[in-house]
Amino acid sequence: MDTPNIDIDYVANLARLALTPEEKVTYARQLGDVLAYIDKLKEADVSGVEPTAHAFDVSNVWAADVPRPGLSVEDALRNAPAARDSMIVVPKVVE
């Protein structure tokens, strides 16, 4: 099986991963195997297969839209790293 040329440093940067040289070798091989398998799937004859979003029929997957009690302010803020005036404090992202 021909392994595609993969820039693992670029992929690791996109995924925000800091990889050791050994991990780079391992992950490059594994990613190459996945891509090679995807190429193998392209060989399957699917000309008579109708496109679907699910393997089985899916119907009525939504729950009834009825109001129900939500979390109290205290419960909602319990795991917040910081809170002020009953709100979660987050870093400023817009200047």
Residue pairs with C-beta under 8 A, 6 or more apart in sequence:
1 33
1 36
2 36
3 29
3 32
3 33
3 36
4 32
4 35
4 36
6 28
6 31
6 32
6 35
8 19
8 24
8 27
8 28
8 31
9 24
11 27
11 31
12 18
12 19
12 24
12 27
19 27
73 86
77 83
77 86
77 88
80 88
80 89
81 88
81 89
82 88
82 89
83 89
